[in-house]
Amino acid sequence: MPRSTTGWRNYHRATRSATYGFLSALPLFALYETMIVLVNLDAIRTVRVGAGVLLKDLLAMTGASGGLILALLVVGGGVTAYLLDRHRTVPLRPRYFIGLVGESAVYAVGVAGVVSSLVGALFAAAPPPEGALWTQLALSIGAGLYEELVFRVLLVGGLFLLFRALLETSTRAYLLAALLGAALFSLVHYVGPLGDPFALPSFTFRFLFGLALNALFLGRGFGVAAWTHALYDVMVVTEMLG
C-alpha cells in the first residue's frame, strides 16, 4: 500500500477522534473567552455567543460561577474525550493539528462558497455581518466552538441516538437528525431579544450551512466542524471571501 495513502488514513482516523476534537478546540476556547472579556470591558450592552451562554447557564445551576464554570467546561471536555477514546491509541502529532486547521480552511472556503452561491442564486442576498470588527471576530470564534458543541455534538448527536432506537437503519436516523438539527440551528438565530429579524435568505443559508456542518461532523469529527465554522465566520467578517 502506498505510504501516502496509509498516512492519510492514519491522519483521518486520528483527527476524527474525540481526543483531537477536544485538543483542537482548546485554542478556540482560549481565544474566544479572552477576546469576549476584552470586547465587553467598555460595552454598553454585553455581547456573547448564545450557545455558550446556554451551556454556562446550565453549569451555573450546579452553583458554579465565573472561572469555575470555564474550568468545568475544560475538565468535562477532557474527561469525555478520555472516556470515548480510552480503548484506542490516538497518536498526538503536531502536523496532524496543522493539517486539521488547513483542511478546515479548505472546507470553509469550498463548502460555504457552494452554499453562499446557491443562496445567492435563489435570493440574490446574503446575511451581512454587523458590529465592530473585534466584536465580530470574537463572536465568530465563539460560534465555531459553542454552536458546534451544542448543535452538532449535543443536538444532532442526541437526535441520532434517539432516532436510531426508533428507526430501522442508522442512515435514516442520521438523515432525520441532520435535517431537524439544521432547521433548529437556523431558527435559533431568530429567537430572543438579540435574535435577528427573520428573513428567508438568511434562514436558508444557515439551514444549508448547518447541513454541511452536520456532514463534516459525521465524517470528520468535532474538531474539523468547529474550525470550519470558526474560519468561515472569520473570513466573512474580514471580507476575505468577498
C-alpha positions in Angstrom: 0.0 0.0 0.0 1.4 3.5 -0.9 2.8 5.3 2.1 0.8 8.5 1.2 -2.5 6.5 1.4 -1.5 5.0 4.7 -0.5 8.4 6.0 -3.9 9.9 5.0 -5.8 7.1 6.7 -3.8 7.4 9.9 -4.4 11.2 9.9 -8.1 10.8 9.1 -8.6 8.2 11.8 -6.7 10.3 14.4 -8.2 13.7 13.7 -11.7 12.3 13.7 -11.3 11.1 17.3 -12.7 12.8 20.4 -9.1 13.5 21.6 -8.3 15.7 18.6 -11.7 17.3 18.8 -11.1 18.3 22.4 -7.4 19.4 22.0 -8.1 21.3 18.7 -11.0 23.1 20.4 -8.8 24.5 23.3 -7.3 27.3 21.2 -10.7 28.4 20.1 -11.9 28.3 23.7 -8.9 30.4 24.9 -9.2 32.9 22.1 -13.0 33.4 22.5 -13.1 33.6 26.3 -10.2 36.2 26.3 -11.5 38.3 23.4 -15.1 38.4 24.7 -13.9 39.7 28.1 -12.0 42.5 26.3 -14.9 43.2 24.0 -17.3 43.7 26.9 -15.0 45.8 29.1 -16.4 49.1 27.8 -19.5 47.7 26.1 -22.9 49.3 26.8 -24.6 46.1 26.1 -22.9 42.8 26.8 -22.4 40.5 23.8 -21.8 36.8 23.9 -22.5 33.7 21.8 -25.9 32.4 22.7 -24.9 28.7 22.6 -22.1 29.5 25.1 -24.5 31.3 27.4 -26.8 28.3 27.3 -24.1 25.9 28.4 -22.8 28.2 31.1 -26.3 28.8 32.5 -26.7 25.0 32.7 -23.5 24.7 34.6 -24.4 27.7 36.8 -27.3 25.6 38.1 -24.7 23.5 40.0 -23.7 26.6 42.0 -20.5 27.2 39.9 -19.7 30.7 38.6 -17.1 32.6 36.7 -13.8 30.8 36.3 -15.1 27.6 37.9 -17.6 27.3 35.0 -14.8 27.6 32.5 -12.8 25.0 34.4 -15.8 22.7 34.4 -16.1 23.1 30.6 -12.5 22.2 30.0 -12.4 19.3 32.5 -15.7 18.0 31.3 -14.5 18.0 27.7 -11.2 16.3 28.6 -13.0 13.6 30.6 -15.5 13.0 27.8 -12.7 12.7 25.3 -10.8 10.3 27.5 -13.8 8.1 28.1 -14.6 7.9 24.3 -11.0 7.1 23.3 -9.8 5.1 26.3 -9.9 1.8 24.3 -7.9 3.1 21.4 -4.5 4.6 20.7 -4.6 8.1 19.4 -1.2 9.4 18.2 -0.6 13.1 19.1 1.4 14.7 16.2 1.8 18.4 15.6 1.5 18.0 11.9 -1.9 16.4 12.4 -3.2 19.5 14.2 -1.8 21.8 11.4 -3.4 19.5 8.8 -6.7 19.7 10.7 -6.7 23.5 10.6 -5.7 23.6 7.0 -8.3 21.1 6.0 -10.9 23.1 7.8 -9.9 26.3 5.9 -10.4 24.4 2.6 -13.9 23.4 3.8 -14.6 26.9 5.0 -13.9 28.3 1.5 -15.3 25.4 -0.6 -18.4 24.2 1.3 -19.5 27.6 2.4 -18.8 29.0 -1.0 -21.2 26.5 -2.6 -23.9 27.3 0.0 -23.4 31.0 -0.5 -23.6 30.7 -4.3 -26.8 28.6 -4.1 -28.5 31.0 -1.7 -27.3 34.0 -3.8 -28.7 32.4 -6.9 -32.1 31.7 -5.2 -32.5 35.1 -3.4 -29.7 37.4 -4.6 -29.0 38.1 -0.9 -26.8 37.0 2.0 -26.8 37.9 5.7 -24.2 40.7 6.2 -22.2 40.8 9.4 -22.9 43.6 11.8 -21.0 45.3 14.7 -17.3 46.3 15.3 -14.7 44.0 13.7 -13.1 43.0 17.0 -16.5 42.0 18.3 -17.4 40.1 15.2 -14.1 38.2 15.3 -14.7 37.2 18.9 -18.2 36.1 18.2 -17.0 34.2 15.1 -14.5 32.2 17.1 -17.1 31.6 19.8 -19.7 30.4 17.3 -17.3 27.9 15.8 -16.7 26.4 19.3 -20.0 26.7 21.2 -22.5 26.3 18.3 -20.8 23.2 17.1 -20.7 21.8 20.6 -24.4 22.5 21.2 -25.9 21.9 17.7 -23.6 19.2 16.3 -22.4 17.2 19.4 -25.3 17.5 21.7 -28.3 18.2 19.4 -27.5 16.2 16.3 -25.7 13.5 18.2 -28.5 13.2 20.7 -31.2 13.2 18.0 -29.3 10.5 16.1 -29.2 8.2 19.2 -32.9 8.8 19.7 -33.9 8.1 16.1 -31.6 5.1 15.8 -33.6 3.5 18.6 -36.8 4.2 16.8 -35.9 3.7 13.2 -34.7 0.6 11.3 -31.4 2.0 9.9 -28.7 4.3 11.1 -28.7 6.1 7.8 -32.4 7.2 8.2 -31.7 8.1 11.8 -28.8 10.4 10.9 -30.6 11.9 7.9 -33.6 12.9 10.1 -31.3 14.1 12.9 -29.3 16.2 10.4 -32.3 17.8 8.8 -34.0 18.6 12.1 -30.7 19.8 13.7 -30.0 22.1 10.7 -33.5 23.6 11.0 -33.2 24.2 14.7 -29.6 25.6 14.2 -31.0 28.1 11.7 -34.2 29.0 13.7 -32.3 29.7 17.0 -30.6 32.7 15.4 -34.0 34.5 15.3 -35.1 33.7 18.9 -34.9 36.1 21.8 -34.4 39.8 22.2 -31.0 39.7 20.5 -32.1 37.4 17.6 -32.0 38.6 14.0 -35.2 39.6 12.2 -36.4 36.6 10.3 -35.6 36.6 6.6 -35.9 33.6 4.2 -32.4 34.1 2.6 -30.5 34.1 5.9 -32.7 31.2 7.2 -32.0 29.2 4.0 -28.3 29.9 4.2 -28.0 28.9 7.8 -30.1 25.7 7.2 -27.9 24.6 4.3 -24.7 25.6 6.1 -25.9 23.6 9.1 -26.4 20.6 6.9 -22.9 20.9 5.6 -21.5 21.2 9.1 -23.6 18.1 10.1 -21.9 16.2 7.3 -18.5 17.4 8.4 -19.2 16.4 12.0 -20.3 12.9 11.0 -17.4 12.4 8.5 -14.5 14.3 10.1 -15.4 14.9 13.7 -16.0 17.8 16.1 -12.6 19.4 15.6 -12.9 19.9 11.8 -16.5 21.1 12.1 -15.7 23.6 14.8 -12.7 25.0 13.0 -14.5 25.1 9.6 -17.4 27.1 11.2 -15.0 29.5 13.0 -12.7 30.1 10.0 -15.7 30.7 7.7 -17.1 33.3 10.0 -13.7 35.0 10.4 -13.3 35.0 6.6 -16.8 36.6 6.2 -16.3 39.4 8.8 -12.8 40.2 7.5 -14.1 40.2 3.9 -11.6 37.5 2.8 -14.4 35.8 1.0 -15.5 38.9 -0.8 
